[in-house]
Amino acid sequence: MQNIPRLSSIVDHLLQQIKPANSVYIVVGELTPYTEEQLRAQWSMLVADTILAQAVLFIRLVPAEQQCMVCFQKYHPLNKETFCPQCGSLGAKIIAGEEFYLDLK
């Protein structure tokens, strides 16, 4: 299984809290290289035999959004491709989709 360092850091942070969490919310961008199944599998492995073992993991997926650097069209990339559907240019700025963080509700 691929190690997900950011998820390990989130679990380490939560384990240092005085009050254990009942629910954990993480935000993950569509462009990150991890599937929900991978995240849940590693979460289960990391929290086994800890105070977080009973915590429910909620994952919010942030859709990818890019902006063409030639025509400035904003678009959702297909298959994580960066070419612009408007002008066909390959230069794009990523606006959303790379997030990976603990959402403190």
N, C-alpha and C positions, 0 to 999 in steps of 0.2 A: 504494500500500500504506500502511496506517495505521502511523504510527510508534508503537513501544511503548517509552516512555522507561525503564521499569524494566528491560527486557531490555537496553537499551543500557548502562545503569549496571552490570548484572551482567557484561556482556562487558568493559567498561572495567576493572572490578575484576579480572577474571580475567587480562586482558592485563598487569596490573601485577605479577602474581605471578612469583616467581623460576622456579618449575618449572611448565611448561605442563600443563594438565589433559588427561587422556586421556578422561575421562568427566565430564560436567556434569549435575548434577541440579537441576532447579528445581521448585518447588511452586507450583501455580496453583489458586486457588479457582474453583469452578464459576460464581460470580457475576461474575467478571471479564469484561470485554467482548471477550475475545480467544479465537479458536478455536485448537486445536492446530496447524492448518495455517498460520494467521497467524504463530504463534510460531516454528514451524519455518522458514518462509520468511524471516522477518526475521533469525533466528539465522544462517541460511546466508549472508545478505547481509552481516551484521555481521562474521562471522568469516572471510569469504573473504580469502585472501592474508594471513592472520595465523598465529601459532603455534597457534591454536585450530581451524584449518581441518579437522584430522583428528579433533577431539574429538567424541565421541558425546553427543548431547543426550538426556537422559531427562526426561520431564515426568510429574509425579505430580499428578493431579487430586484436589482436596479437595472432597467433596460439600458442598453448601450445607445449612445447618441454621439454622432460625430458631425464636424463641420468642415466642408471643403475649403481648402486654403486658396483655391483659385476663384470659384464663383460664390463662395460663402453660404452655399446651400446647407441646411442642417438635415441630417438623415439618420435612419437606423441602419447600421451595416448588416448586410446579409452574409451569413456564414463567417462572421468576423473579418470580412474583407474591408479594405479601406478605400476602394475606388468609389468615386462620386457617381450616383445614379443620374445626376443632372448633366454633368459635363464630361464624365469619364476620367477625371484627374485622379492621381494616386495620392496626392498630399492631403492629409486630413488631421484635424485637431480633435482629440478625444474630449468630449464634454462630460460624458457620464458613462459608467460601465466598468470602471476599474476599482470601485469601492470594496473595502473589506474591513469592517470595524464592528465593535460592540456598540449596540444602540442602548443607551441608558434610559429606560422608560421610567 
